[in-house]
């Protein structure tokens, strides 16, 4: 009887990050009007991760999102997203007012010349996902703020987005609507596996939603904190655990604002 030989195990090669940001610097203007928004930012975001970006006003959060989206060019460094498709949800929904809900979601696919039957099937699927299938025929002015943002989210996902960039998408909504959309976004994220980079100025919102919270310094923005949020999901904005973590993060942000002001 021969003795069994141990199985040889291959070394596991980690998957490349969905978003890789290396030494990124961005400056606007020149001369006296020159403003450095970001300085030497390094950040990796894994595929399927939900990362929230926090910082004081003017720290470069939205600039970083626009750079990842390719809307701006970096001055130095690099941003790599591979061949992944990117969807963007802005603070204002910016829907086409002459199109219906279904038409807004379908617009990008029409531009890419996706066949009609495929477009219609995808629109139906996405509207069911964001609970708007009964409102497909309405136009933006007939929708509440929350419904407009759901439409904007469906439109971004219609780009077959692997990465979803969200720039304070719920900032203008009332507290109850925002809470409902937190739940719905979390469900959509869990169902689709999309990678989310979410900008917010609301510390509790970041802790409610994120796998990680990344803190940017005051201008120029640099990464000064990167913390996993290990609270069990689903989370509540008013839970003692969320409030306790929010207090710690808020204290760090206050220190940073005071340092910058001094």
PAMIKE-709287 format. One record per residue (C-alpha): x, y, z; residue in three letters. Coordinates in steps of 0.2 Angstrom, whole numbers, plus 2048, in hexadecimal, padded with zeros to 3 digits. Each point is the difference from the previous one (the first is absolute). Example, Ala and Ser with C-alpha at 12.3 -4.5 7.8 and 13.67 -1.06 7.14 Angstrom:
<recs>
83E7EA827ALA/8068117FDSER/
</recs>
This chain:
<recs>
800800800UNK/8088107FBUNK/7FF80F80BUNK/7F680F7F9UNK/80A80F7FAUNK/7FA811806UNK/7F780A7F3UNK/80A80E7F8UNK/7F7810802UNK/80280E7F4UNK/803812807UNK/7F080A7FFUNK/8028107F5UNK/7F580D807UNK/7F48087F3UNK/8058117FBUNK/7F580E808UNK/7F18077F6UNK/807811803UNK/813804802UNK/805812804UNK/813803801UNK/808810805UNK/7F280B7F8UNK/802813800UNK/7F480C7F9UNK/8018137FFUNK/7F480D7F9UNK/8058117F8UNK/811808800UNK/80980F808UNK/7F680880EUNK/7F17F67FCUNK/8097F0801UNK/7F77F380CUNK/8077EF804UNK/7F17F5803UNK/8097EF803UNK/8127FB804UNK/8087EF7FFUNK/7F07F6802UNK/8027ED802UNK/7F17F5801UNK/7FA7EE7FBUNK/7EE7FB7FFUNK/7FD7ED7FEUNK/7F37F97F4UNK/7EF800808UNK/80580C80FUNK/7F680E806UNK/80B80E805UNK/7FB811807UNK/80A8107FEUNK/80080D80EUNK/808810802UNK/7FD813804UNK/7F880B7F2UNK/80D8037F2UNK/80B7F2804UNK/7FF7F87EFUNK/7F37F2802UNK/7F68057F1UNK/8108037F6UNK/8077EF803UNK/7EF7F97FBUNK/80180A7EFUNK/8127FA7FDUNK/7FB7ED803UNK/7F18037F4UNK/80C8077F3UNK/7F7811800UNK/811809805UNK/8127FC7FCUNK/80C7FD80EUNK/80F80B801UNK/80B7F3808UNK/7FE7ED804UNK/7F47F47F9UNK/7EF7F9802UNK/7FC7EE7F9UNK/7EF7F87FFUNK/8047F37F3UNK/7F27FD7F3UNK/7F280380DUNK/7F180A7FBUNK/7FD80F80BUNK/7EF808805UNK/7FF811809UNK/7F280680BUNK/801813804UNK/7F880980EUNK/7F38087F4UNK/7F87F27F6UNK/80280A7F0UNK/7F37F67F7UNK/7FA8057EEUNK/7EF809804UNK/7F87FB7EFUNK/8037EE803UNK/7F67F480AUNK/8087F680EUNK/8027F17F4UNK/80780C7F3UNK/80D80780CUNK/8067EF805UNK/8007FA7EDUNK/8098107FAUNK/8127FA802UNK/7FC7EF7F8UNK/7F88087F1UNK/81080A7FEUNK/80A7F0800UNK/7F47F97F3UNK/7FB7F180BUNK/7F27F77F7UNK/7EE806805UNK/7FA7EF807UNK/8107FF80BUNK/7FE812805UNK/7EE7FE805UNK/8037F080AUNK/80F808809UNK/7F5810804UNK/7F37F5808UNK/80C7F680AUNK/808810807UNK/7F0809804UNK/7FB7F180AUNK/810800809UNK/7FE812805UNK/7ED7FE803UNK/7FA80C7F2UNK/7F87F37F4UNK/7EF808804UNK/8068117FCUNK/8097FD7EFUNK/7F580B7F7UNK/80281080BUNK/80B80F7FCUNK/80D80780DUNK/7F580E805UNK/7F37F4806UNK/80C7F780BUNK/805803812UNK/813803804UNK/8037EE805UNK/7F87F97F1UNK/80A80C7F5UNK/8107F9808UNK/7FA7EE7FEUNK/7FE8047EEUNK/8128077FFUNK/8067F0809UNK/7F77F57F3UNK/80780B7F2UNK/8127FD807UNK/7FE7EE801UNK/7F97FF7EFUNK/8128047FAUNK/8047EE806UNK/80A80880DUNK/80C7F680AUNK/80580F80AUNK/7F380D807UNK/806811804UNK/7F480A80BUNK/803812805UNK/7F580480FUNK/7F17F97F7UNK/7F480180FUNK/806811807UNK/7F180A7FBUNK/7F37F3806UNK/7F6800810UNK/8067F480EUNK/7F27F37FDUNK/8037FF7EDUNK/8127FF803UNK/7FE7F280CUNK/7F57F67F4UNK/80D8037F2UNK/80E7FA80BUNK/7F77EF802UNK/7FC7FF7EDUNK/8128057FBUNK/8077F380CUNK/7F47F27F9UNK/8058057EEUNK/8137FF804UNK/7FE7EF808UNK/7F67FA7F1UNK/80B8067F2UNK/8117FF808UNK/8048127F9UNK/80F809807UNK/7FB811808UNK/80A80F804UNK/7F480C809UNK/804812805UNK/7F780780FUNK/80280E80DUNK/7F57F680CUNK/80A7F580CUNK/7F27F5806UNK/7FB7FD7EEUNK/8117FA7FCUNK/8017F480EUNK/7EE7FA7FCUNK/8057FC7EFUNK/8127FC7FEUNK/80B7F1801UNK/80E80D803UNK/801813803UNK/80E80A7F8UNK/804811808UNK/80880E7F5UNK/80980E808UNK/7FC8127FDUNK/8068077F0UNK/80A7FA7F8UNK/7F87EF803UNK/80A7F2806UNK/7FB7EF807UNK/802802813UNK/7F57F2806UNK/7F97EF7F8UNK/7F67F680CUNK/7F67F07FEUNK/7EE801807UNK/7FD7EF808UNK/7EF803806UNK/7F37F27FBUNK/7F48057F2UNK/7F38067FFUNK/80480F80AUNK/7F580E806UNK/805813800UNK/7FA802812UNK/8087F0807UNK/80C80280FUNK/80E7F77F6UNK/7FE80C7F1UNK/7FF80F80CUNK/8107FB80AUNK/80A7FE7F0UNK/7F98107F9UNK/80680980FUNK/8127F97FEUNK/8018057EEUNK/7F8811803UNK/80E80380DUNK/80D7FC7F3UNK/7F880C7F3UNK/7FF80E80DUNK/8127FE804UNK/8048017EDUNK/7F68107FEUNK/80880880FUNK/8117FC7FAUNK/7FC8077EEUNK/7F8810808UNK/81080280BUNK/
</recs>
